[in-house]
Structures are given as structure tokens and as C-alpha cells.
Amino acid sequence: MKRIIFYCLLFLNPFIGGEAASPVDSLKSLLLKSADTSKLKILYQLIDLTSDIDSSLSLKYIIQAEKIANSCNIPLYKAKCLQLKGHFYKKRGDFSIAIDFYNQVADIFKEIKDLRLLAGVYNNLGATYTDKGEYQKAAEYLNKALRYIDQFNDSATKAKILLNIGLVFYYQKNYDKALDYYNQSLQIRKKLNDKKSLSLVYNNLGIVNYYKNNTAKAIDYFKKSLKLNQETDNIRGMSMPLFNIAELYFFRNNYDSALLYYQKSYIIDTTLKDKANIAKSLEKQAEINLVFHNRKIALKIAKEALKLSVNIDSKEDIKDCYKLLSNIYSEDHDLLNALYYSNLCNDIKDIIYSRQSAEMIADLQTKYETEKKDILLAKKDETIKHQIVISQIHFWGIVLALIFVTVIYWYYFQKKKAYAVLEFQKKNITDSINYACRIQTALLPPQDLINKLLPEHFILFLPRDIVSGDFYWITISNEKTIIAVADCTGHGVPGAFMSMLGFAYLNEIVNKSPDIKANEILNELRSKVKNSLHQNNDNQNWDGMDIALAIIDPHTKILQYSGANNPIAICHNSNISYLQPDKMPIGIYSNDSKLFSLREINLESNDIVYMFSDGYMDQFGGEKMKKLGKSNFDKLLIEASEMTIKAQRFFLEEKILEWMIDSDQIDDILVMGVKII
């Protein structure tokens, strides 16, 4: 859907939220203690909580649920997992793949003759065909869904179907019909107090009112939508207001501001791997470059948007890209290509907005309304006959329930007292660790400093526990950027204490000697750690840390490196090479009189420096439950190096989650990538 949305509010970073107890953590704890069928229910909740925030993590839970469902061999469980896969691919804009999964689900629901669930998957199919711009097919599925769901008391599903039918009418430019269905959906959502879905309804109402020139109403609806997205931490929903602020600036000819907000929306969509909205953002960025007469850039971006739109088979987006390409070639006086894309645009518009298609959609709605009246009349007599029987069943059910509650109450009360004591103790411990986590997080370099020193970078940081034994440290000294990635002895609370020593001593050493070399920093750090921990050959205290430390001069592109057991990797033209460390730690060592060595190399633009702990390579997983290993890690780095630096983080995270799908994380994971510009 092209999101024409009015928000005149400040941009809020969707990745920064208030601190609160995470329901995901609670569910993950329950997951470890539960049997298979209970695990499935917990996994479904985890998928729902993560689907709009972290698509890689959501996919991990879907794969786990699918394995359990297949082992149980229960059709309903299999169908649920297939449906979740459909949702995953729909949100990423892979509409054809999503439709294939939804059709498999529909076949299962037909076989077990569950019309209520079949209505839900028909709604999914209708919504996906709407995204593809195939409105007649969408209307057919949505009307089937509405006929089926009217037989059940399922308000939530009905509200979704009504919203999607309204969307079909919106795309057919029948705004009055669209408003009618949106308002029906709105009334149901208000009764259910479903904030996440209400934000979408308000958003769509705003769009239609904008096109009906009710600007004040449109703004009011958009503000309501944004507020609900903020209250529910809906990152995916946050992309909408950013795009729509951009649209507002665009229509007011404020193109610089428009481009800024299109790019902010694009970043969120890229993070969520939402191909459909990525295509829309690229198309608008190309359009602005054309306004600025940057025809080469506009052409490149427009072709990228078209390629993505064709890939997901989104006819609305394909139409917009054809029109834009025609305008670009026309301004470039390439009339042959301009005419070619103009004809393509007109052809696809005929498919999308054909009169026959619009009439068939309207006929389907009339047919549904007639059938609905007949069904209601037939059911009225049947309802009266069953009312007496139902009342009797309710009466005896209440009597039996009261007896049952009385029997179990005493037993439950005793258990609850014991459980409350354990919960109180656990909460005290967890609160203390969470507070330690806040302290450790505060010690990490602030993001604005990192962005300033390293404009092209990513950091993949996955602690095994609440607090971590891995840490990264970044500072500037004499116009040189100093970066350290360290792995302390242990993980969790013990490792976190050691990391705090590392933070403190690194700051002290560099502040005292701004011109200090990389190996000198490690020599002094080792001395301070040994003194602090009272380490000598007579005791058994072998705590310490492994560390890779680099100093980069951005002007000369010279890199100094020194390492204690931790190497660094450098990717140049898709080839990986390593700078090897000294085989000794920061801490007591059998030959700790030996000094750390220094390596210096010249880097080139577009080289990528990777620094990491051993947690990624040492993670167990895969079919044979073995370590990922260095060779696989090298292959992943080479593959990642072909992507943008921001995309590399999500690629590496998704790959490690897939690798350890059947195993627990065994150590803290830290990988940092820095692209030389």
C-alpha cells in the first residue's frame, strides 16, 4: 500500500525504548522447562512478540516450532507453523512464497473441516493478493473469509477481514466504501482494546480522509496511530509515520527534508527485511534525485526499486517505477525509452484499475450482503430452540464448577505460599543482575560517539546471559581512533566484573599517554590487571582477558595492531587475511616477561576490518552439532563483505541463529566490522 500519511511530529528512534521487564525473557525461561505441546504455545507467543522487532529471531522460533509440530504429527500444529511462515515471508515482501504457504494451510483446514480457521487463512490470502495488486482475487478470498467468520463469535478475525476489504476499495478509489469498512473494523477494535491493530485502522482512516480532502481529520488519525505505535513499541509501525512525514515534505516541495525521512523509513524497512516497503522508499528517493536533476543516481535507484518490485510481484509498485523511469528518460531526452516505460505503465494500470474488475468486486460485496440476510433468518429459529437447552447446561456447569473450585482451592493456596517465597528470592537476584547490566551498558561507548568516529561500522553483540564477559571499547586520541574487542575470563557476572576493570584501565592508560602505541597499551594493561588481582606464580588466580586492539589513523589509513590471543581479520577485494596475536593473555602467564608485539599495515578505501571474540566460531550447532569453526566463519565474512555494512550485522546474526537452532548459546558473542572510507 502506498502510505500517504500526515505526521507533523519529531522523529523518535524506534530502537530506543524505556526500560522494562522483558516478556520475551520470561517466556524463554518457561521454554526450557516445558514439554513439547507447551513449548509450542510459548513459541507462538515469542514469535508474536518478535515478528515486528527482530525478524531473524522470529524465524528462529518459527523453525523451532515447526520441528516440534512435525514430530507431534498433529495437522493443526503443522498448519499453524506453515501459517507463521506465510506471515514471515509476507512481511518481508516475498508475496508468492507467502501465498504458497497459505495455500498449504488452507488445504489442511479444509481436510479437518475447520471453517473458522479457514476464514483466517483466506483473510491472509486476500491481504497478500492486495499487496500484489491483484484486487479481484483479493476480494474473492476476503468475501469467502467474511461469510465463514460470520458463523462464529470471532470479532478479532472479523475486524481484520473488514479492514482488508476496505483496503481493496481504497485501491479501487472507492473511498466511501473504504471508510464504511474501516469504521466497522474500528468499532470492533475499540471494544477489544487492541492497540496494535487500532493503530493500523487509524492509519488507513487517515489516508482515506487525506484523499477526500479532510486534512484535519487525516492529521488527527495519523497522530492517534503514531501514539499507539509508540505505546506498543511497534517498530514496524514506526516506519509508517517516517514515510508519511517524508510524503508531506515532498508535497510541499521541501525535498531535502523529504529525502531525510524517506531514508529513515528505509533503514527500518531494511532492518526488518520488508522488501515491499524498501521498494517504495527507493522509488521515492529516486523521484527526489530526479527533482534535483541527478538523473544518473535517480535512474540507478529507480531500476533497483523496479527490480525489487518485480521480484515481489507488487503491481502498484511496478506501475510507479515504470512511470518514474519514463519521466527520467524524458528529462534525459531519451524519448524512445521514455515512451517504452510509459506504455508499460499504461498497460499495468489497465490491469489494476479495469472497470470490469471494479464491478466484480462490488458484485461480490452485494452477493455477500444478500447471503448474510438469508443466513441470519435461518439461524433465528434454530437459536430459539437451543436457548432452553443451553440455559440448563449453563446452570449445571456452574454447580459442578463451584464444587471443583472448592476442592482444589485449599491445595492451590498452600502451593502459592511456597511459590511466592521462591519468586521473591529470584526477583531480588534478577533485579541485582539487571542493575549490573545497566551499569555495564552505561560503560560501553555511546552510539553517537561510535557513529562519529566510525561512520561505516556494525556491532553484533549477543551476551549469553544478562551481563557479558565480552566488551568493546572505542575512543579517539590525537586524531586517531582506538578500538578494542575483548573476551574476559568466564561470562555472566564474573566476566562482567573483569570487563569493568578493562574499561577503567584502558581509559586511564590512553588518557595518561595520548601518543601511546597499541602494544604499549596491552603491556600496561597486563601489568595493571595482574596488580589488581594480586596475581603471581604462587597462587591459582588465572583470571584475565583476551583482547584485540587496533589504532586507525583516518588520514593515512595506517592501522596499528596488537593482540592477546585475539586476531583481527581484514577483507580486501573479497579476500580475508588475518593479523595474528601473541599467544598470551592479559593476566598471569608462564612467560609474562615477554612484551606484546606491534604490527602496522596500510589499509585502502573499502577495506573492512573485523574484530571479534571466540564466541561466534566456538558456537555448537548444525546437523552434526559441532563448532562453527574458522573456515565457516571466513566464508560468512566473505559473503557479508559484499553487503552494505549495516546489512552485515543482520546477516551474521541470522546465520548464527540458524546454526544454533537446536542448541543453547554457550558463550558471549561479539563481532565488530569497520569499513575504511
N, C-alpha and C positions, 0 to 999 in steps of 0.2 A: 504494500500500500504506500502510495506517495504521501508522506506525512507533512501536510501543510499545517503547521501548528504555531500559535502565538504565545510565546512566553517572554515577558519582559522582566526576567529576574536574573540575579547574578549566577554565574556558573559555579556549581558546587562539585568538587572532585568526588565521583561516585565510589572511589576506592577508599575514601576516608570516612569512617563512621565512628559513632560513640562506642565506648567500651561497654560490653555487656556479656553476660554468661552465654556461651555458645550452645544452642540446642544440638548442633552437629556433634560437638564433643560428647555430650551426654548420650546421644544415640550411638556413637562409635563405641562407647564403653559397654552399652547394652548389647551391642552386636557380638562382642566377644563371648558373652555368657549365654547366648540364646541358641535354641535348636533351629533346624533348617526352616521350618514354616514360620517361626517367629522372626528369624533373620530376614526373611523376605519382606515382612511388614516393615521392619526397621529400615531395610534398604530402600523400600519405596519412599519412606519419609525423607531419607537422606538425599535421594535423587530429586525429590520435590524442592528441598531446601537449597541444593547446589546448582540446579539446572540453569538458573539465570545469573549465577555468580561465577562459577568455575566449571566450564563445560568439560574440561579434562577429568576433573574429579567426579563429575556426574556420570561420565562414560565409564569410569572405573566401577562405580556402584552398579550401573546397568549390567555390565559384564558379569559381576559377581552374582547378581540376582538371576541372570539368565542361566548360569551354571547350576545354581540350586534348583531353579524351576525345571530344568531338563532332567535333573536327577530324580526329582519327585514324580515326573511324568504325569502331571495334572494339567489338562488343557487350559484351564483358567489361568494358571500361573504362567504358562508359556505365552498365552495371548497378552497378558499384562506386560511382560518383558518386551515382546515384539512391538507393542504399542508405545512403550517408553523409548524404544529405538527410533520409531517413527517420529516421536516428538523431538528427539535429539537432532535428527537429520533435517527436520522441518525448520527448526530454529537456526540451523547452520545454512539454510537456503538450498539444501540438496533435496528439492521437492520430489523428483522422480524416485529417489531411493525411499523417501518417507512414504510415498503412495504405495510402493511395493510392500513395505512392512504393514501399512494399514490394511491393505487387501488381504494379507495373510491373517491378520487379526479378525477381519470380517468373516472369513471362511470358518474360523474356529467358533465364533459366536453363533453363526448360522447352524453349525453342526450341533452345538449344545442347546440351540433354540433359546438363547437369552436375548430378547428384543431390547431390553433396557441398555445392555452393554453394546449391542449392535447400533443403537441410536448414537451412542457416544463416539464410536469409530466412524460412523457416517458423517458426524459433525467434523471429525478430524479430516476426513477426505474432502468435505466441502470447503473447509478453511484452506487446505493445501491447494486445491484447484483454483480457489480465489487468488491465492498468491501467484499462481502460474498465469492468471489472466484468462482462464477457461471458465467463464462465468455461467454458461449454460449447464455444464457438468456440475459445477459447484452448487447451483440452485437445485438440481435434481437430488443430490445427496442430502442437502440440508432440509429439503421438504420431506424426504423419507425419514430423516432423523427426527423431525418435529412430529410427524404422525406417530412414530413409535413411542417417543418420550411422553406424549400426552396420555398414554395408557398407565403411566407410573407417577408416583409422587416424588419427582426428582427435579426440584426447582433449579439447582445449580447447573445441571446439564442443559435444561431448557433455556436458561439465561444465556449460556454460551451460544446455543443454536440461533436464538433470536438476534444476538449481536452479529453473528456471521451472515445471517440473511440480510440484515441492514447494510452490511458492508458490500454485498453483491449489488444491492440497489444503489448504493453510493457510487460504485464504479460505473453503473449504467446511467449516472447523473439524474436519478430519480430521488431527489433529496428529501421530498416529503415522506415517501415510503421509508427511506432510510431512517429518518427521525422517528417515525412511528415504531419501528422495530427496536431502535436504540433505547427509546423511552420505556418500552416493555421490559427490556433487559435490565434497565436501570432500576425499575421498581423492585424487581426480584432481588437484585444485588444489594439494594438498601436493606431489605428485610433480612438477608443473610449476613449483612455486615462484612461482606467480602471486599476488603480494602484494595487488594491487589487487582482484582477484576474490575472494581469500581473505577480505578484509575484509567483503565483502558476504555471503559464506556465513556467517561468524561472526555477523554482524549478524542474519541470518534465524534462525540456530540459537538465538540469544539470545531472540528474540521468541517462538518456539515454546516454549522452556523456561519463559519467563515465564508463558505461558498454561497450562502443565502444572504450575505452582506449584513449579518447580525454580529458585527465586530465585538460589541460589548459582551454579548453572551459568549462568544468564542473565547475571549480573553478569560472570562470567569471560569469556564470549563477547563481551560488549559492550566490555570492556577490550581484548581482543585486536583487535577491529575498529577501535577508536579508534587504537590504537598503529600499526596498519598504515596507516591513513589519514594519520597524521602522517608516517610514514616515506616515504610515496609522494607527499606534498604534494597529496593528493586533496581539493581544495576542495569539490567536490560532495559527497564522502563526509563532510566535516566537518559538513554541515548535519544529518546524522542524529543524532549524539550530542547536539547542541544541542537538537533537538526532543525527544529522549528524556529528557534531563535535565529538560526542562520537564514531560514527562509524569509523571516520578517525583514532582516537586514537586506537581503537580496532584493526584495520587492521595493525597498526604499532606496535602492541603488548605493547602499553602503557596503561595497563589495569586500573591502579589507576585513571588516568585522564578520561578514558572512563567511568568508573563507576560513577564518579562525574557528568559528563554531562548527562548520562542516567537518573540519579536521578533528575537533574534539569528539564529535559524534563518531567519526571514522575510527578513532583509536579504541573506543569502547566496543564497536561492532567487530573490529579486528580481534580484540581480546576474546570476545565471545564466539569468534569464527562465524559470524552471521553474514553469509555471502550475499543475501538479498539486500540487506541494508548497506553493506560495503559497496555494492554496485551503485546504489542510489547516491551515496556520499561521493563516490568517484565521479559520477556523471555531473553532479553539481559543481565539484571542484574544476572539472574540465570547462564547464559553462562559464565560470568566473574567469578562468585563464583566457577564454575567448574574448570576454569583455575587455580584458587588459591587452588584447591583441598578441598574446603569447600563443600563437597558433600551433607551433610545434609541440609545446607542452600540452596544450588543450587536446590536440589530436592523439598524442600518446595515451593520455589518461582516458579519453573517451573510448579508445579502442580496448583498453583494459577493462573498462566498465561494460562494454558490449560483450567482450569475451566471457566475463563472469555472468552477465545476464543470460546469454545463450546457454551457458553451462548449467544454469539452474532453471532454464526454460521459463523465465518470467517475461511474459509478453508485454506487460506495461513498461518494464524497464528497457526491453529491446526496442520498443517504439520510441521511447525518449532518447535512447542512444542514436538511433537512426536519424531522428530529427536534428540532434546536436551535430552529428557528423556532416549532415547536409549543410548546416549553417557554417561549419568550419571550412569546408571545401569551397563554399560560395564566397566567403570572405577572402579565401586564398586564390580566388578567380579560377579554380579548377571546376568548371561548370559541368563537366562530364560526371565526375564523382558526386558532385552536389545533387545532380538530377537522379543519379543511381540510388543514393540513400534516401532522397525524397520519395521516390517511388516505393522503396521498401517500407518506408514509414506509412505511406498511404495504404499499402496492401495489408499491413498488420493491423492498422486502425479499422479497416473494413471487417477483419475477423473479430476484433474485440467488441466493436460497437455496432454490430449488424442489427438492423431493425428486427429481423426475424428472431434473433437470439433474445432481444429485449422482450418481444411479445411472448415468447415461450416461457421466459422466466415469470412474467406477470400471470400467464395462464396457469402455471404450476401453483402459484400462490392462491388463485381463485379456486382451483380444484381442491387444494388443501382445506380452505375455509369451509367449503361445502361438505366435504367428507367429515370434517370435525363436528359440524352440527348434527349430522346423522348419527355419528358415534355417541355423542352426548345424550341424544334422545333414547337410543337403545340401552344405554347404561343406566338411565334414570330408574327404570322399573327394576332392574337387577339389583341396584343399590338398596332400594326399599326392602326387598325380600331378604337381603342378607343382614340388614341392620339389627334385627332382633337377635339373630344367632351371634353376631359379633359382640353385642352387649353382654350376653351370657358368658361368652368366652372371656371377656374382659373381667367380669366380676370374679369368676373362679380363678382366673390367673392372678388377680390381686391377692386373693386369700392365700393361695399357695406361696406366692412371693413373700408375703408377710411372715409365714411360718418359716420359710427358708432363711430369711434375713435374721430372724430371731435366733436361730440355731447357730449361724456362723458368726454373729456379731461378737460374742464373747471371745471366741478363738482369735478373730481378727484384731481385737483390741489389745490382746496380750502380745501378739506379734508386732503390732505397730509401735508399742513402747520400746521394745528391743531395737527395732529398726531405727527409731528416732535417735537413739544414743549413737549408733554407728554412723548415721548420716551427719550428726553434729560434729563428730570427730573427723570424719572425712572432709567436711566443709572447711574446718579450720586449717587442715593440712593443705587442701587445694587452694584456699584463699592466700595462704602464705606463698605458695609456689607461683600463683598468678601475679602476686605483688613483685616477686623476684623477677618474673618475666617482664613486667613493666619497667623495672629498673634496668634490666639488660637491654631492652628495646631502646630506652632513652639514651644508652651509651653508644648505640650504633650511629654512624654518621647520618645527619639529617638529609632527607631526599633532595632538598633544594641545593645543598652543597654538592652532593654527588652529581646532580644534573649540570651544575655549573662547571665542575672540574672534568666530568666525563660526559659530554653531550650524547655520545653514542655508546650506550652500555646496557647490560641487563644483569640482574642478580636473581638467581634461583636459590632460595633459602628455605629448606624444609626441615625444621627441627624434628627429632624423633619424639621428644617429649615436649612439655610446655616450655621449658627453658632449654638452652642449647650449649653444647661444648664447642661448636664451631662459631667463628665470628669473622666479620670483615671490618677493616679499618681503612679510612681514606682521609688524607689531609693534603695541604699544599705548603711547600716550604721553598723559599727562593724561586718562585715561579715554576717549581717542579711538582708534579703530582706523585704522592707516595701512596701505594696500595699494598695492603696486607690481607691475606686469607689464611686463617689459622684453624687448626684442629687440636683442641685441648684433650688431655687425658680424660677418658670417660665421656659420658653425655649426661643430659639431665642436670640435676642440681650440682653434682661435683664438677662437671665440665663447665657449668656456668660460673662457678666461683673462680676457676682458673682463668676463664675468659676475661673476667673483670680485672684480674692482675694484668693481663695482656693489654687491655685498653689503657689502663693507668700508666704503665711503664712505657708504652710506645709514645704516648703524648709527652711524657716527661723527657724522654730521650731526644725527640725531634725538636721540642721547644728549646731545649738547652743547647743543641748543636744544629742549627738550621742547614749547614752545608755537609752534614754527615753522609757517608756512603751507605749503601744497602747492607753490605757485610758488617760494617761497624755497628749498625743498629742491632743486628742479630747477636753480635758478640756482647754488646752491653745488655741486651735484653736477657740473654742467658745468665749473665752474672747476677742481675737483679732478681731473677726468678729463683736461682739457687740460694741466694742470701735470704730471701723472704721465706722460703720453705725449709731453711736450715738443712740443706742437702749436703751430705758428704758421703764418703765411701763406707763409713761405719754404720749408717742407718739404711733402712729399706724403703726410703721415700723416693720413688722413681717418677713422681708426677712431673708433668711438663706439657709441652705442646710442639706440634709440627707446624711449620709456617713457610709460606712463600711470600717474599717481599720484593716489590718492584718499584723503581723510581723512573718516571717517564718525563722527559723534557719535551713539552709540546712544540717547542720552536725547532730543535734539532732532530727530534724523533729518535733520540738515543735512549735506550732502556737499560737501566742497571738492574741486575737480579742477584739475589742471594736466597738460598733456601735451606731449611732444616727439615729434611725428609720429604718435603713437598716440591714437586717440579712445577713448571708452568709450560703451557702449550702455546705455540704461535702458528696461526694459519695464514699462509701466504699463497695466493692463487690456488686455493682448494687443496693445498698440501700442508700436512701437520708435521711440525718438528717440536722437539722438547728441549728446554734448558734444564739439565739435571741438577738436583740439590746435593748438598753434603749429607752423607748418611749418618747424621747425628741429630738429636732433638734439642729443643730449648729446655734445658734442665740438666740434671746429673747424667754423666756419661762416662764410660770407661776411659775414654781418651779426650776428656773435655778441655785439655790444654790446647788442643788443635783449634785454630781460628777458622771462622767461616770464610769461604772463598767468594770472589766477586766476578760476575760475568757482565760484559757490556756488548750490546748489539745495536745495529742501526735498523730501525723499522721503516716501512714505507706506508704511504696512504692506503687505506683499505685493508691493511693487515689487521688481524684480530688476535688479541692476547686473551687466553683463557687461564684463569686461576681457580683452583678447586681443592676441596678436601677429598679424602679417600671414600667418603660415604656413597657417592654415586657408583663408582666402579665396583665397590665391595658388596652392593645390594644383591641378595639372592632372589632368584625368580626364573621366569621362562619355563618351558616344558620340563627341563631336566633339573630344575631347582638348583642352579649353580650361580656363581657370581657373574655379574655383567661383564667384568673384565676390561682390560685396557684396549684390546683390539676392537671390541664393540663400541667402547666409548669413543675411540678415534673415528670410527665410521659415523657415529652420530654427530660428532663435532664437524666433520667434513660436510655432512648433509645440511647441518644447521647453518654453516658458514655461507651457504647460497641464499639464505633468507635475510630479511631485514633484522637488525639487531634486537628490536623489541619482540619480533615473532620467535626468535631463537629460544627465549625463555619458555614460552608456552609449548614449543616443540619438544624441548628436553624434558619438561615436566610431564607432558603427555606420555612420552616414551618410557620414562621410569615408572610411571603409574601402571602402564600396561605390562611392564616387565615384572613388577612385584604384585600382580593382581591376586595371586594365591598365597602370598607370604606377607609377614609383617615387616615394617621398616626396621632395620637392625641398627642403624646409626644415623647421626645427623647428616644432612646432605646440603652442600654449598657449592655452587658453580657461579663464577662471575666471568662475563665476557666484555671486553673493551675494544671498540673499533677505533683505529687510528685515523684521524681526519687531517 
